[in-house]
Amino acid sequence: MSWKIDRVEGSALDLDEVLGVYHASGLGERRPVADRERLSAMVENANLVLVARDDDGALIGILRAVSDFSYVTYVSDIAVVRDRQRSGAGRALIDAARDAAPAAKLVLLSAPAAVGYYPHIGFTRHESAWVLNP
């Protein structure tokens, strides 16, 4: 199984294809996937969007982030369809984010099911994250 990672403009992505990845990865359980307008804005307004496509061109993963490309990149979403998880595609998306902003640290909030994954690829736990919901 192979894939290709590309940096894209979020507005160029097919929203149904993106929704398919969110649903097939499990991330759709924690994102407003029923609100197409909001999800579309989320993808379009991220200033770093990376996608993983298989050899047939099917979207199998997405990383959505906001970065200043100097100090910090905030990874908002990383999703890989379940049947391609543990294949290295998620790690390739993280590596591509690091390549896009090599001097910046990556910061993310983990989905509960993925907490054990991030230390495996070099992330360290940080205890002072805070969330203020709308």
N, C-alpha and C positions, 0 to 999 in steps of 0.2 A: 504494500500500500504506500503510495506516495502522494504528495501534494505540493502545491506551489503557494508561496506567501507573497502577497502584493499589498502595497499601500494604495488606498483608493480614496476618492471623495465619497463621503457618506451619501450625498445626494445622487450619486451615480448608481447606487445599489438598488436592486429590485426589493421592495419592502416585503413582498410575500416570501421571497427567498430568505431574507433575514429572519422573518418570523418563523420560518421552517426550522432554522438553526436554533433559535431561542427555545422553541417547543421540543425539538429533538435532543437538545442538550440537557434539559431540565431547568435552565435558567429562566424560562418563561414562567415558572412558578413564582418567581420573585421580581418580575418586571411587568409593567402595564401593557401586556401584549394585546389586550382587548381594546385598547385605546390607540388605534392606528395613527392618529394625528400626533399624539404624544410620542409614540415610539419612533415615528418618522423624524420628528424634531430631535430626538435623542441621537439618532444616527447621523443626521445631517449636520448637527452643530458640534459634534466631536471634532477636534482638530487633528486627531490621529486615529485613523481607521485602517486596520489591517485585516485582510481576509485570507483564509486558507481554502484553496479549491483543489479537488482531486483531478486526476488525469483526464476525466471527462468534462471538467469545468464546473462540476457541481460544488456549491458552497458547502463546506464542511465545518468551518470555524470562522469566528470573528472576534476581534479585539477592538474595543472602543475606548478611547482615552482622551484626556485633556492634558496638554503638555506645554511648558514654556521652552522646551528643548534645551534647557540650560541647567536648571536646578532640580526640577521634579516633573515626573509624568504620573498623573493619577489615572490608573486603569479603572474605568467605570464598569466594563464588562469584558469578560473573556468566556467564550462559549464554543464548545466543540461537540458535534453530534455524538450521541452515546456510542454508536458502533465504531467511532474513530477515536474515542478517548483511550488513553494509555498507548497511543501510537506514536507520540512525539509531536503531534500537531499543535497542542497547546504550548508546549515548550518552544516550538518554532515561532509561534506568534509572540511569546514573551521575548525571545531573542531578537525578533524583528523590531519590537518596541524599543529594546535597548540599543539596537543599531541606529534607529531613527533619532535617538537622543542619548548618545553614549556618555555624556557627562552628567546626565540626570538620573536621580534615583527613581525607582518604580515604587509606587504606593498603591495598595489595593485593599478592599474589604473582601474577605473570602465568604463564599457561600458556605453554610454549615457543612455540607457534604464534601467540600474541597479543602477543609482546614488542614488535613494531613498531606495534601499534595504540595503546597507551596514550600514548606521546609525542604522537601525532597529536591526542589530545583533551585535552592539557594536563598530563598526568602527567610528573613528573621521576623519573629513575632514582635509587634509593637503594642504596648499596653495603653496608649493614650489616645486612641481614636474616639471621636465624639460625633454624634449624629443629631441634628436638629431637623425634625420632619416638618413639612409645610403645614 
